[in-house]
Amino acid sequence: MNEPNWRSSAGIFGILGWIALWVILIASLSRRVGEWPILAQALFYLVAGIVWIVPLKPVLQWIETGRFRR
């Protein structure tokens, strides 16, 4: 097993920062989204709850390999 390096710490802080920004963005939209029909709200929050994961793939690859692309 590899020893932890600076990329692991930087990656973790980056991921936590991304999550915090995403939560702030979605929460700031909640007043407008709350006026939508309930099914539209459910779809919005379902998509928002999944989409935040997409940008993490390159970060996780960078933590593991030191490169953003294979």
Phi, psi and omega in degrees: 000139181284149175286147176299144178233185184295332179296324179298312180295315180297319179296317179297314179295323176297316179296315178297321177296318178298316180298316180298315179297319180297316180298317179298316179299310182294319179295325180291338178271354189298327180295315178292316182296327179298341179274349181284162172300151188301323180291324177293321176298314181299317179296317179301310183290330175295312180295315180297329180284345180254321187298329183297342183283331187306313182290352182281338183303309179297325179294316179295323176295320179296318178300317184285316189248340185090000178233148179280336179233151180279000000 
